[in-house]
Amino acid sequence: MKSNDQEEKLFPTDEDKQRSLEDNTSNTIKDPDDWTTGDEKITGAQLSYLTTLSAEAGEEVDETLTKAEASKKIDELQHKTGRGLEGQE
């Protein structure tokens, strides 16, 4: 018979849940400069959202941006327009 220390965990502990949450959060806030695909062409979804934000901010859309550059521009325009910031600050 296994001791309590050797028993398989059937359910995650609160510590396991917190560690998992921290791991998932750290992936979602990775600096665009550190993205391995950051130098690739802007995605369709980024361009669409950037177009919306740019129109609201009265700015031109630069369709030549990379994924990383687009992400930074989206952050900038979200702060300028207030769009998409609910619950982030």
C-alpha positions, 0 to 999 in steps of 0.5 A, a space after each residue: 500500500 502506498 503512503 499518502 506522500 506516494 499516492 497519485 494526485 486525483 485532483 489538482 491542489 490549490 497550489 497546482 491550480 495557481 501555478 497553472 494560472 501563472 504559467 498561462 498568464 505569462 504566455 499571454 503577456 509575452 513581449 512581442 519583441 520576443 515572439 519567434 514569429 514576430 517578424 512575419 507578416 501581419 495576420 488578417 485578424 490583426 489587420 482587421 482590428 488595426 483598421 477599426 482602431 485606426 479609423 476610430 483614432 483618425 490614423 492611417 493603417 500601415 499594412 506592411 507591419 509585422 505581427 510584433 509591430 502590429 501588436 504594439 500598434 494595437 496596444 497603442 491605439 487601444 490606449 488612445 481610443 479606450 477600446 479593448 481595455 476593459 478589465 485590463 487596467 
